Amino acid sequence: MTSKEKRLQAIRENPRGVSDRELIGVLMSYDFKVRRAKGSHTVVTHPDLPGFRLTVPRSRRLQRAWVISALNAIDQILEGDK
């Protein structure tokens, strides 16, 4: 298991205690594009997921809904690789 997979597994096991930096780091390792927005949010997109756009607030602890949305997007990318 690679470190990328270990980080993803740790987030899956505990989606409540994830920071914005940790989540964005994992998303970037799966080729998501990150665009810093004005203010306190970061916008994440992926070229293989048209119409997908996740706005992540800058926070030490993200709400579970943002983390679950990101995990669902990663799952879609992983399914497309198979």
N, C-alpha and C positions, 0 to 999 in steps of 0.2 A: 504494500500500500504506500503510495507516494505521499509526500507532505501535503500536497494539494487535496488529495482524497481524505487525509486525516483531518484537515481543517474543515472540510465540508461535513464530515461525519460528526465532528464535535458540535457544529452548528445545528445539525439535524437532531442530535440528542438533547440539546438545551437551547431552543430558539428564543428563550426569554432574556438571557443575559448577554446578548450580542451587541457590540458597539458598531457604530457606523463605519469606522475604519476597518474593522475586522470583516464586516459584510462586503464592503466595497473591494477589499483585497481579494476575497474569494471570488467575487464576480469578475474582477479583472483577470484572474487566473483562468477563467473560462471564456476569455476573449470578449467580455462585455466592454462597451465603450463608455467612459465616464466623462461627463461634462459638468464642471463646477458651475453652478448657477449663482446668481446674485443672492446675497442673504445667507440663510442657514440651511440650504438644501443642495443636494447633488442629484443630477439626472443621469440615469443609467439606461442604455439601449443596447441592442444586439443586432447585427446585420442579418442574422438568420431568422430573427423573430420580428417580421414586419408588424408594426402597430404596437409592439411592446415598448413601454416606457415606464420606468419606476423612478419615482421621486423619493429620495432617501433624505430624511432630515438629519442634520448633524446632531448627534446625541451620544452620550456614553452608553445608554441602554435603549435600544430600539424597541418599539412595540412589536409584539409577536406577528401582527398582520404584515408588516413590511418584510420581515424575515421569511415568512411563509410564501409571500409573493415571489421573492427572490429565489427560494428553493424550487418553487414550481417552474420558474423560467429555466433554471439550471437543468431540471429534469427534462424539460422539452429539448434542450440542446443535446443532452446525453442520449436521448432516444433517437434523435436525428443522426447521431454518429454511428449507431448500430447498423 
